[in-house]
Amino acid sequence: MTRAETLRQLDACIATARCGEPLTETEEREHLRRCAEEDARAEARRNQTPQLPLEQLH
């Protein structure tokens, strides 16, 4: 996808979001729960980098 295509898609998303009603409290909690789950999955997939023991940093 080119930058121009991405920007057009984002513009369409913004226009759609402006037309919708605000989330209810229940919907917002569900959205945040799903975001937290995805963040946890992404963190689990992330390549771990070796860490030096703290005593070696001084």
Legacy VTK file of the C-alpha trace (Angstrom):
# vtk DataFile Version 3.0
C-alpha trace
ASCII
DATASET POLYDATA
POINTS 58 float
0.000 0.000 0.000
1.413 3.371 -0.965
1.476 6.366 1.346
-1.292 8.022 -0.685
-3.471 4.910 -0.398
-2.814 4.720 3.339
-3.781 8.369 3.800
-6.994 7.861 1.791
-7.866 4.866 3.937
-7.193 6.843 7.123
-9.375 9.699 5.847
-12.187 7.203 5.216
-11.768 5.774 8.725
-11.884 9.249 10.275
-15.025 10.122 8.312
-16.686 6.890 9.464
-15.696 7.495 13.088
-17.186 11.003 12.990
-20.554 9.606 11.868
-20.816 7.028 14.632
-22.212 7.357 18.106
-19.843 7.401 21.076
-19.135 4.068 22.724
-21.176 3.131 25.744
-19.264 2.505 28.966
-19.630 -1.250 28.410
-18.389 -1.005 24.809
-15.433 1.113 25.885
-14.438 -1.425 28.571
-14.689 -4.247 26.009
-12.570 -2.266 23.532
-9.892 -1.588 26.151
-9.929 -5.260 27.201
-9.349 -6.351 23.608
-6.554 -3.800 23.198
-4.862 -5.110 26.351
-5.137 -8.697 25.068
-3.578 -7.719 21.737
-0.800 -5.808 23.517
-0.049 -8.926 25.586
0.018 -11.116 22.444
2.336 -8.644 20.685
4.656 -8.512 23.677
4.775 -12.328 23.779
5.732 -12.396 20.068
8.434 -9.752 20.478
11.990 -11.007 20.183
13.552 -10.861 23.595
16.932 -9.141 23.716
19.605 -10.350 26.106
19.918 -8.183 29.182
23.128 -7.674 31.112
22.913 -8.303 34.830
22.537 -4.999 36.671
25.867 -5.433 38.500
27.670 -5.402 35.132
26.273 -1.990 34.275
28.229 -0.124 36.964
LINES 1 59
58 0 1 2 3 4 5 6 7 8 9 10 11 12 13 14 15 16 17 18 19 20 21 22 23 24 25 26 27 28 29 30 31 32 33 34 35 36 37 38 39 40 41 42 43 44 45 46 47 48 49 50 51 52 53 54 55 56 57
